[in-house]
Amino acid sequence: MSFLESYVAENLKDPEFAKEWADSELEYTLARNIIRQRNRLGLTQSEVALRMHTKQNVVSRIENGSQNVTLKSLKSLAAALQTDVPSLMQEYDEKQDEKKTSSDLVKS
């Protein structure tokens, strides 16, 4: 277990930390999956923005979590990345090369 995994496991015992962690996990998962898929396709933020009919800085803000994303924008982003919204919201386990759903994460 890595230092980060140990740290998180220990701190999840604190109800306040656990709530904050759970509240932010989807945003981090979404951002990681957007970046992963964009890189997989070999696209720049500007190219994704062009496909979405928006500007590069919007894609950047979505990726770094500083932009609240509407469902309409999320659908447009998924289309630009040749995927679907549910795929962008699934946790990806790089070690096992598989995606996990949010409910799977709660169980582990």
Secondary structure, 3 states (H helix, E strand, C coil): CCHHHHHHHHHCCCHHHHHHHHHHHHHHHHHHHHHHHHHHHCCCHHHHHHHHCCCHHHHHHHHCCCCCCCHHHHHHHHHHCCCCHHHHCCEEECCCCEEECHHHHHHC
